[in-house]
Amino acid sequence: MAWPVNAFYESLVAGVTTVKKTLGDAIQQSIINLYGGTKTLVSLDVDGVGDQAATAAAGTVLASGTIRSAAGDLIATAGNIAASLGYVGATTSYLFSGGTLSSGTAGAGQGLTIGRAYKDSLCAAWAVVDNNGAAASLTRGVNISSVARNGQGDVSVTLVNGVANQICAVANGFDNAEVTCTINVTSTSTTVVRVITRSGGATVDAKFMLAVYGG
């Protein structure tokens, strides 16, 4: 790599380093490019101390504190976000949504700002479950640990990671308009959802879809 990534040394004249006009102009232009946003950085390490050896690998940004937008919205907390993946660590409440981030939870009875996502407004888990009458099986899903047939038209769906507070679950028959689904709330917890499938008022074994929300 060329200067300014690598050092550039001018020649010595009578023991004195001579800085040519071309080098002075190049230094000035590099500063303009950096502050003007027309040149990239290899990495960025903000530690709140300064003048320390940088540890950020190429293509990464490290911050010892928080990163905020000009409007004050929290973008990341130290050690909990990998921006290139759009992933937020399980210990945080900050989630990407259309290029913006919001912190915490929306809370009961509160409106949501369009274009922002909150921890308790996103789908915590979803599943497509097939109950053939002998056993229940998971066809597809996210954050689902297991499914179990309790009896005819009665299936428990267990989450890998449950929600912190109360679950709000929605289920519907899969490719069968005759099947209706209800959630057995007395047997539902923050990690388990119990789904009852019916047709014509009677419980039946059937395939269903499930979406789980909660924060």
Secondary structure, DSSP 8 states (H G I E B T S, - for coil): --TTTS-----EETTEE---HHHHHHHHHHHHHHHHT-S--S-EEE-SS-SS-----TT-EEESS-EE-TT--EEE-TTSEETTTTEE-TT---EEETTEEE-S---TT----TT---GGGSEEEEEEEEE-SS-EEEEEEESEEEEEEEETTEEEEEESS--SS--EEEEEESS-TT-EEEE-GGG--SSEEEEEEEETTEE----EEEEEE--
